[in-house]
Amino acid sequence: MRLTRYFLPVLKETPSEAQIVSHRLMLRAGMIKQASAGIYSWLPLGYKVLRRIEQIVHEEQIRAGHIPMLMPTIQSADLWRESGRYDDYGEEMLRIKDRHGRDMLFGPTNEELITDIFRGHVNSYKDLPLTLYHIQWKFRDEIRPRFGVMRGREFLMKDGYNFDLDKEAALHAYNRHLVSYLRSYERMGLQAIPMRADGGPIGGDYTHEFLVLAETGESEVFYDSEITDLKFGDRAVDYDSVPECQAVLEEFTSRYARTDETHDEAVFHEQVPEARRRTARGIEVGQIFYFGTKYSEAMGATVVGPDGQRSPVHMGSHGIGVSRLLGAIIEASHDDKGIIWPEGVTPFHCGIVNLKQGDAAADAACEGLYKALLAKGLEPLYDDRNERAGAKFATMDLIGLPWRMTVGPRGLEKGVVELTSRRTGESEELSPDAAIVRISQIYAQI
Amino acid sequence: MRLTRYFLPVLKETPSEAQIVSHRLMLRAGMIKQASAGIYSWLPLGYKVLRRIEQIVHEEQIRAGHIPMLMPTIQSADLWRESGRYDDYGEEMLRIKDRHGRDMLFGPTNEELITDIFRGHVNSYKDLPLTLYHIQWKFRDEIRPRFGVMRGREFLMKDGYNFDLDKEAALHAYNRHLVSYLRSYERMGLQAIPMRADGGPIGGDYTHEFLVLAETGESEVFYDSEITDLKFGDRAVDYDSVPECQAVLEEFTSRYARTDETHDEAVFHEQVPEARRRTARGIEVGQIFYFGTKYSEAMGATVVGPDGQRSPVHMGSHGIGVSRLLGAIIEASHDDKGIIWPEGVTPFHCGIVNLKQGDAAADAACEGLYKALLAKGLEPLYDDRNERAGAKFATMDLIGLPWRMTVGPRGLEKGVVELTSRRTGESEELSPDAAIVRISQIYAQI
């Protein structure tokens, strides 16, 4: 993309309404614009990152054998009356009457709807195991929306639902989700720690939240410092293998890690030596639940088992906060100049800064780099504006592309351009060809 | 995808509530399930087609230089009061009160919101031309939703908005949209004819609707039969070139083609020789508008021009009915056995039918074909169920994959599998390797 043909409305001033750094930077970098309280338009740059995150989530869910579909945003209240949650849910549910006066709602979650789909189509244990998921906009009418996309009212979430014959099979689905979530977050450049959590209104005894450590996190967390040394890495896990998935669960959840909701100071002291006890703040970016037959019993979602007997299926639900992740990543990865995108989610792979727009050699070199990157399947952002170098650098630093190529007449006389890492600030001089090779190699590993 | 691990709930019986063939086939093929009146869940197969159509729309909009972003579903009523449409819009607008009693609505379209974004960020003619678009769920509270996804209440639409300094530039944007729409529909295997249309509640003198001819179309259409000979093909059009885009507009819109809303019998007779006059029915799958300064004046969206004077921008809006296109494609492409997907939008590229599941040679050959197709970047659907051949064929015919490979012990003894076209029903025997090459070649041309 050439910046002169893009829509990147960066702000010079720091917006006064934004209390946390991710909200400030998303507004300043022209990623979002508030449409109304807690509801945002995703401007082109923000939308690109949202799509990258969504794509990672899709890829990892499909890898785990989970099946994508899509449920609508507007639901009938009738299903929620069946499960008993219509009255329970409180004012966070956005309730709507349609033109015929029927009670509808903007879905805050989808246990009822997916259970209705299941019971309408599945009848036998032979069709299990089954995990369906979707990535769809949800609405929760927060009384005080704040922190930008971190606690918005309209938000994008991946929610998946497993259907299994018995508890054992459902716990394997739980473990598959845990593994796929660890992989997903790492691909986004995040360390998200599974912590024992509270079931809340969805219910469930087995549940973990995934938390990203950040000073601005809304939850206080308590954990064994050994946990932060764990890496999922690029190990191959067979999602069909019960012991392999179970081993990952044990590795990542056996040490003490809890939010304030489940924290037990006595257990913490007993299990963790003092030198390894950590208290910090965390941002929740996902949660997995096993809740057994809570919805299948209430709604009659049963299957005939191998013994010919009909029984309610065992279910769980599993969510990733897709839009909230943008905020979480920025909270975890920024400096005083702006955002620092991890390579896995960056909106553009590389910036190109032309130090002297209009100079024939500089223009030609930038065009060459631009086309060479596109030919490698990478997306560059070429700052082709007639602006001072300082303004171009400031924009690139603010929007946080992990790599920048700087091209100017002086370097070109020596046959080099400058390649700079946004994270370390380190630069090196390379021939244009070598710079292209270097960038390709970096992204081939992502 | 292996069918035993997929969720494809095909129905044996024809659902009684469905009045038109696309609705019946989408229900029978397990593509959608009604969630409530006019609101559907997209089951895995339907979701895949929806995503393919969405992807074509994105690619062609980006090719035209239009910039993707995303606006939220829920909007504040305040902006609609500014434009004057809050009271005008009538009962089709889903009106909502949030917990604080503020008037909100589920967006049926986005002229107000995009104009608000524009006026908040753009100030100079130097930032023009600009076309922003998004693909987002809309809601129109139809009094009698029917025909499945063809006239649903919650529907997915691409809507794009151009901002230009003057009428001339805005009409070039109009032409760019016309070109990109012609390309998009052809890639989906559709002939969609631009017809002179009525502005309706969005307003505008320059507007064309794109109609797919089909007996079940809701509009009566009148046209010169020469129009159906026009093909966009794979010609290269420079979207920056005013004369090139204008030439396409003239080629595709100079002949008489109107819906009943704008039809003029006298003009029809005057312009079209009797032998070429056609009356038919059509399904609307898109519409483009130029409406000048209607919203920019009402909402104060102005720019400073080259002369230093401030003036309201010229705008247009341009829509493609993404979810409705599934219905339109099926109406235009089916037979009495089921759907016939055009290659450009098919949910899976090729079906694999194992005639004798459990036979070692047949199983091995199917596995080989399955992996070879995946290795070519294609998505096969392998029917690995323990079912009779007839049931497997019926499922494949119903869900409409354009190509099927049939694998059985007898063919394998001769070293062949059968490759069958869903559209023509013709089969040929090929070695497994040759079949893979043939399928790859077919899709390389799409």
Boltz contact constraints between the chains, C-beta under 6 A:
constraints:
  - contact:
      token1: [A, 7]
      token2: [B, 67]
      max_distance: 6.0
  - contact:
      token1: [A, 9]
      token2: [B, 121]
      max_distance: 6.0
  - contact:
      token1: [A, 33]
      token2: [B, 117]
      max_distance: 6.0
  - contact:
      token1: [A, 35]
      token2: [B, 72]
      max_distance: 6.0
  - contact:
      token1: [A, 36]
      token2: [B, 76]
      max_distance: 6.0
  - contact:
      token1: [A, 39]
      token2: [B, 72]
      max_distance: 6.0
  - contact:
      token1: [A, 39]
      token2: [B, 74]
      max_distance: 6.0
  - contact:
      token1: [A, 41]
      token2: [B, 71]
      max_distance: 6.0
  - contact:
      token1: [A, 41]
      token2: [B, 117]
      max_distance: 6.0
  - contact:
      token1: [A, 42]
      token2: [B, 69]
      max_distance: 6.0
  - contact:
      token1: [A, 42]
      token2: [B, 70]
      max_distance: 6.0
  - contact:
      token1: [A, 43]
      token2: [B, 69]
      max_distance: 6.0
  - contact:
      token1: [A, 44]
      token2: [B, 67]
      max_distance: 6.0
  - contact:
      token1: [A, 44]
      token2: [B, 69]
      max_distance: 6.0
  - contact:
      token1: [A, 47]
      token2: [B, 68]
      max_distance: 6.0
  - contact:
      token1: [A, 47]
      token2: [B, 69]
      max_distance: 6.0
  - contact:
      token1: [A, 47]
      token2: [B, 70]
      max_distance: 6.0
  - contact:
      token1: [A, 67]
      token2: [B, 7]
      max_distance: 6.0
  - contact:
      token1: [A, 67]
      token2: [B, 44]
      max_distance: 6.0
  - contact:
      token1: [A, 68]
      token2: [B, 47]
      max_distance: 6.0
  - contact:
      token1: [A, 69]
      token2: [B, 42]
      max_distance: 6.0
  - contact:
      token1: [A, 69]
      token2: [B, 43]
      max_distance: 6.0
  - contact:
      token1: [A, 69]
      token2: [B, 44]
      max_distance: 6.0
  - contact:
      token1: [A, 69]
      token2: [B, 47]
      max_distance: 6.0
  - contact:
      token1: [A, 70]
      token2: [B, 42]
      max_distance: 6.0
  - contact:
      token1: [A, 70]
      token2: [B, 47]
      max_distance: 6.0
  - contact:
      token1: [A, 71]
      token2: [B, 41]
      max_distance: 6.0
  - contact:
      token1: [A, 72]
      token2: [B, 35]
      max_distance: 6.0
  - contact:
      token1: [A, 72]
      token2: [B, 39]
      max_distance: 6.0
  - contact:
      token1: [A, 72]
      token2: [B, 154]
      max_distance: 6.0
  - contact:
      token1: [A, 73]
      token2: [B, 137]
      max_distance: 6.0
  - contact:
      token1: [A, 74]
      token2: [B, 39]
      max_distance: 6.0
  - contact:
      token1: [A, 74]
      token2: [B, 154]
      max_distance: 6.0
  - contact:
      token1: [A, 76]
      token2: [B, 36]
      max_distance: 6.0
  - contact:
      token1: [A, 91]
      token2: [B, 99]
      max_distance: 6.0
  - contact:
      token1: [A, 96]
      token2: [B, 96]
      max_distance: 6.0
  - contact:
      token1: [A, 98]
      token2: [B, 141]
      max_distance: 6.0
  - contact:
      token1: [A, 99]
      token2: [B, 91]
      max_distance: 6.0
  - contact:
      token1: [A, 99]
      token2: [B, 141]
      max_distance: 6.0
  - contact:
      token1: [A, 117]
      token2: [B, 33]
      max_distance: 6.0
  - contact:
      token1: [A, 117]
      token2: [B, 41]
      max_distance: 6.0
  - contact:
      token1: [A, 121]
      token2: [B, 9]
      max_distance: 6.0
  - contact:
      token1: [A, 137]
      token2: [B, 73]
      max_distance: 6.0
  - contact:
      token1: [A, 141]
      token2: [B, 98]
      max_distance: 6.0
  - contact:
      token1: [A, 141]
      token2: [B, 99]
      max_distance: 6.0
  - contact:
      token1: [A, 154]
      token2: [B, 72]
      max_distance: 6.0
  - contact:
      token1: [A, 154]
      token2: [B, 74]
      max_distance: 6.0
